[in-house]
Amino acid sequence: MKTGIDRLLADADLRKPLEGKRVALLAHPASVTADLTHSLDALIATGLNVSAVFGPQHGVRGDLQDNMMESPDYTDPTYGMPVFSLYGEVRRPSGQSMGTFDIILVDLQDVGCRIYTFVTTLLYVLEAAAQHGKAVWVLDRPNPAGRPVEGLTLRHGWESFVGAGPMPMRHGLTLGEMGHWFIAHFGLDVAYRVIAMEGWQPDEGPGFGWPPERVWINPSPNAVTLNMARAYAGTVMLEGTNLSEGRGTTRPLELFGAPDVDAKQVIAGMRRTAPDWLAGCTLRDIWFQPTFHKHVGKLCSGVFIHAEGGAYDHRAFRPWRLQALGFKAIRALQPDYDLWRDFPYEYEFDKLAIDVINGGPGLREWVDDAAASPGDLDAVTVPDEEAWAEARRPHLLY
């Protein structure tokens, strides 16, 4: 399997339109070639004029651990070009930064989830490029969560930096494909090109989206494993709760828990309520003590989600429903549990974080309604999922 950057480096004809142009690169620590050379170094080695670098949330260097921690602009210490942060004073490229290049290469490893902010950053880059007459090339990379679709569609009026448009939580597209959908959906007039992967087979095991021969490198500090990428469309919802998502442990966003829950009871409640929603993975009750973030220094009872090993079934695993079921089980066990965390989430000050994450209040309302059944959530979610599967179809490249 060859990624977009590897194909671009190997084929002089693909690079030819870049010759004599000022080229910018949007990248992070996982922007590497097959031999783990960073894309910036590899592109400069070909002789291209890389005139600027852009970094998404967590920065080009991936050094900022938590959400809502902004990166500054700076000058690259090795090559001397400006490095512009798209998660600092601005989220959208400014007119000043747009004047530093003719073509921007987007080489970001994504995890296949609407809320992962690289998706929104791509949209903002496309919109700025359309406004300023610049070209955008996506050097495509695998979606490690593969092709499955899951979750409620973001509702109109709930757009945010973690919700770029009306898509479900787990969208099943690569960033290159997502760019095509953005252009069609928002009617953007922009020069756009995807350097497609070669040999990506998202429906085949054992990787189901992630080629097993490829080294996993964190695209953000807490995206530490392939298991996290598979579970993330569910576990990211924990950011809108008072439950720990495992930040401050070595396996963040693969588990959930708190000092005042009983993981064994939670798992039992999940199995009673909707056993089919637990298919394709293994749940394990654990103990953990976060070294920072929520419940720091406190012993927590938790549930670890193993979307890996012999029990993993890619087509059956539904992380968004699984995590929703975890919330439902806690609510049934402790009706007054202080589940929803009320704080400004990604600069949205007037909405609950869990609703910002889900692109509407539907998931929270289902959890809080004691009479609501799994079938009630399916009744509104399945049509959204089917509609998205159809809407994305013209944009699939693989």
Residue pairs with C-beta under 8 A, 6 or more apart in sequence:
1 142
1 197
1 198
1 199
1 200
1 201
1 211
1 213
1 214
2 10
2 34
2 197
2 198
2 199
3 33
3 34
3 139
3 140
3 141
3 142
3 197
4 107
4 138
4 139
4 140
4 141
4 176
4 194
4 195
4 196
4 197
5 31
5 32
5 33
5 39
5 42
5 107
5 139
5 195
6 33
6 34
7 14
7 195
7 196
7 197
7 198
8 14
8 15
8 105
8 139
8 195
9 15
9 33
9 42
9 43
9 46
14 195
15 46
15 48
17 103
18 48
18 103
19 48
20 49
21 49
21 101
21 102
21 103
22 49
22 51
22 52
22 100
22 101
22 102
22 103
23 43
23 48
23 49
23 50
23 51
23 101
23 102
23 103
23 104
23 105
24 50
24 51
24 52
24 53
24 54
24 100
24 101
24 103
24 104
24 105
25 31
25 39
25 40
25 43
25 50
25 52
25 53
25 54
25 104
25 105
25 107
26 53
26 54
26 55
26 56
26 86
26 104
26 105
26 106
26 107
26 108
26 121
26 125
27 38
27 39
27 40
27 53
27 54
27 55
27 60
27 107
27 108
28 55
28 56
28 58
28 59
28 60
28 62
28 108
28 109
28 118
28 219
28 220
29 38
29 60
29 61
29 62
29 217
29 218
29 219
30 62
30 108
30 109
30 217
30 218
30 219
31 38
31 39
31 40
31 107
31 108
31 109
32 38
32 39
32 217
33 39
33 42
34 214
36 215
36 217
39 105
39 107
39 139
40 50
40 53
40 76
40 79
43 50
43 105
44 50
44 79
50 79
50 81
51 81
51 100
51 101
52 81
52 82
52 83
52 84
52 97
52 100
52 101
53 60
53 76
53 81
53 82
53 83
53 84
54 60
54 83
54 84
54 85
54 86
54 93
54 97
54 104
54 125
55 61
55 71
55 83
55 84
55 85
55 86
55 87
56 86
56 87
56 108
56 117
56 118
56 121
57 67
57 71
57 86
57 87
57 117
57 118
57 121
57 220
58 64
58 69
58 71
58 87
58 220
58 221
59 71
59 85
59 87
60 71
60 83
62 218
62 219
62 220
62 221
63 221
64 70
64 71
64 221
65 221
65 222
65 247
66 247
66 293
67 239
67 345
67 346
68 344
68 346
68 347
70 85
70 87
70 88
70 89
71 85
71 87
71 88
72 85
72 88
73 82
73 83
73 84
73 85
73 88
73 89
74 82
74 83
75 81
75 82
75 83
76 82
76 83
82 97
82 100
84 93
84 94
84 97
84 100
86 92
86 93
86 121
86 124
86 125
87 117
87 121
91 120
91 121
91 124
91 161
92 124
92 127
92 128
93 124
93 125
93 128
95 132
98 128
98 129
98 131
98 132
98 134
99 132
101 134
102 134
102 135
103 134
103 135
103 136
103 137
104 125
104 129
104 134
104 135
104 136
104 137
105 137
105 138
105 139
106 122
106 125
106 136
106 137
106 138
106 139
106 175
106 179
107 138
107 139
107 141
108 118
108 121
108 122
108 141
108 175
108 219
109 141
109 217
109 219
110 116
110 118
110 119
110 141
110 143
110 174
110 175
110 219
111 143
111 144
111 145
111 219
111 223
111 228
111 229
111 232
112 143
112 144
112 145
112 146
112 170
112 171
112 172
112 173
112 209
112 229
112 232
112 233
113 119
113 145
113 169
113 170
113 171
113 232
113 233
113 236
114 151
114 154
114 162
114 163
114 164
114 167
114 168
114 169
114 170
114 171
114 359
115 162
115 163
115 169
115 236
115 357
116 220
116 232
116 236
117 161
117 162
117 346
118 175
118 219
119 164
119 171
119 175
119 178
120 161
120 162
120 163
120 164
122 138
122 164
122 175
122 178
122 179
122 182
123 164
123 165
123 182
123 186
125 136
126 136
126 179
126 182
126 183
126 188
126 190
126 192
127 186
127 188
128 134
129 135
129 136
129 190
129 191
130 188
130 189
130 190
134 190
134 191
135 190
135 191
135 192
135 193
136 179
136 190
136 191
136 192
136 193
137 192
137 193
137 194
137 195
138 175
138 176
138 179
138 192
138 193
138 194
138 195
139 195
140 174
140 175
140 176
140 177
140 194
140 195
140 196
140 197
140 397
141 174
141 175
141 197
142 174
142 197
142 200
142 202
142 209
142 210
142 211
142 214
143 172
143 173
143 174
143 202
143 209
144 207
144 209
144 210
144 226
144 229
144 230
145 170
145 172
145 209
145 229
145 230
145 232
145 233
146 172
146 202
146 203
146 208
146 209
146 314
147 172
147 202
147 203
147 209
148 170
148 172
148 314
148 315
148 317
148 318
149 168
149 170
149 171
149 172
149 385
149 388
149 389
149 392
150 168
150 169
150 170
150 233
150 318
150 319
150 320
150 321
150 381
150 385
151 168
151 169
151 170
151 233
151 320
151 358
151 381
151 384
151 385
152 168
152 169
152 358
152 359
152 360
152 362
152 363
152 380
152 381
152 384
153 166
153 167
153 168
153 359
153 384
153 387
153 388
154 163
154 165
154 166
154 167
154 168
154 358
154 359
154 360
155 166
155 359
155 360
155 362
156 166
158 351
158 355
158 356
158 359
158 360
159 165
160 346
160 347
160 348
160 356
161 346
161 347
162 345
162 346
162 356
162 357
163 356
163 359
164 182
165 182
165 185
165 186
166 185
166 359
167 181
167 388
168 384
168 385
168 388
169 233
169 236
169 320
169 358
170 233
170 319
170 320
171 178
171 388
171 392
172 389
172 392
173 181
173 392
173 395
173 396
174 197
174 200
174 397
174 398
176 194
176 195
176 196
176 397
177 194
177 392
177 395
177 396
177 397
178 395
179 192
179 194
180 192
180 194
180 395
180 397
181 391
181 392
181 395
182 188
183 190
183 192
184 394
184 395
194 397
196 397
196 398
197 398
200 211
200 398
201 398
202 208
202 209
202 398
205 314
206 212
207 226
208 314
210 216
210 226
210 229
216 225
216 226
218 224
222 228
222 247
222 252
222 253
223 229
223 232
223 253
224 250
224 251
224 252
225 251
225 254
226 308
227 251
227 254
227 305
227 306
227 307
227 308
228 235
228 251
228 252
228 253
228 254
230 307
230 308
230 317
230 319
231 253
231 254
231 281
231 305
231 307
231 319
232 253
232 319
233 319
233 320
234 305
234 319
234 320
234 321
234 322
234 323
234 324
235 245
235 246
235 253
235 254
235 255
235 256
235 305
235 319
235 323
236 245
236 253
236 357
237 320
237 323
237 324
237 327
237 354
237 357
237 358
237 363
238 244
238 245
238 253
238 256
238 323
239 245
239 341
239 345
239 353
239 357
240 340
240 341
240 345
240 352
240 353
240 354
240 355
240 356
240 357
241 327
241 339
241 340
241 341
241 354
242 258
242 294
242 338
242 339
242 340
242 341
243 256
243 257
243 258
243 261
243 294
243 330
243 339
244 255
244 256
244 257
244 258
244 288
244 290
244 293
244 294
244 295
244 300
244 302
245 252
245 253
245 255
245 256
245 294
246 252
246 253
246 254
246 255
246 256
246 288
246 290
246 302
247 253
247 290
247 292
247 293
247 294
248 290
248 291
248 292
248 293
248 294
248 296
249 255
249 288
249 289
249 290
249 291
251 304
254 304
254 305
255 286
255 288
255 302
255 303
255 304
255 305
256 302
256 303
256 323
256 326
257 263
257 286
257 288
257 300
257 301
257 302
257 303
258 294
258 295
258 300
258 301
258 302
259 295
259 298
259 299
259 300
259 301
260 334
260 337
261 300
261 301
261 302
261 330
261 333
261 334
261 337
262 301
262 333
263 285
263 286
263 301
263 302
263 303
264 285
265 329
265 333
266 303
266 326
266 329
266 330
266 333
267 283
267 285
267 303
267 329
269 328
269 329
269 330
269 332
269 333
270 277
270 278
270 283
270 322
270 325
270 326
270 328
270 329
271 278
273 325
273 328
273 329
273 332
273 374
274 321
274 325
274 374
277 318
277 321
277 322
277 324
277 325
277 374
278 322
278 325
279 313
279 316
279 317
279 318
280 307
280 311
280 312
280 313
280 314
280 315
280 316
280 317
280 318
281 305
281 306
281 307
281 311
281 312
281 313
281 317
281 322
282 306
282 309
282 311
283 303
283 304
283 305
283 306
284 303
284 304
284 306
285 301
285 302
285 303
285 304
286 301
286 302
286 303
286 304
287 299
287 300
287 301
287 302
288 299
288 300
288 302
289 297
289 298
289 299
289 300
290 296
290 297
290 298
290 300
291 297
303 326
305 319
305 322
306 312
307 317
307 319
321 374
321 377
324 363
324 366
324 367
324 377
325 374
327 339
327 367
328 366
328 367
330 337
330 339
331 337
331 339
331 367
331 368
331 370
332 370
335 370
339 367
340 352
340 353
340 354
340 364
341 353
341 354
342 352
342 353
343 353
345 351
345 353
345 356
345 357
346 356
348 356
352 361
352 364
354 363
354 364
355 361
355 363
355 364
358 364
362 380
363 377
365 372
366 372
366 376
366 377
369 376
